Amino acid sequence: MKVKNVIVISALVAAVALAACRREVVHEPMKLGADVQAETVAR
């Protein structure tokens, strides 16, 4: 029973890690001398 619990917990940890790695934030390249827009992002 303990081996099964370890396998399930490790699978859940791996799934959370993969989900965190796949999260992508859209970004735009910065231009020198351009005005920067002030944005606040609530998380």
N, C-alpha and C positions, 0 to 999 in steps of 0.2 A: 504494500500500500504506500509506503514512503517513496519508493522509486517512481510510482505513478504521479505522486504529488510533485516531485522534483521536475519531472518532465512537463507537467502542465504549467507549473510556475515559470520554467525556463522558456516555454513557448509563448506565454503571455508577455514576458519581458522582451523577447525578441520581436514580437508584434508591435509593442509600444515603441521600441527603438527604431524599427523600420518606418513606422508612421511618422515619427519625429524627423527622420532623415528626409522623407519625401516631401515635407512641407516646404514650399518654395514661395519666396516673396518677390513680387515683380519689382524690378529696379530699373532706373534709367541712368545712363551714363552722365556723369557730371561734366559741365562745360565750364571752362575757365572764364571768369568775368561775368557769368550769368547770375541773374538774381535768383536767390534760393527761396522757394515757397515754404512758408512756415506751416507745418502740418502737425496736428496732435492726433495720435492714434490711441484710442482707448482699448485696452486688452483686458 
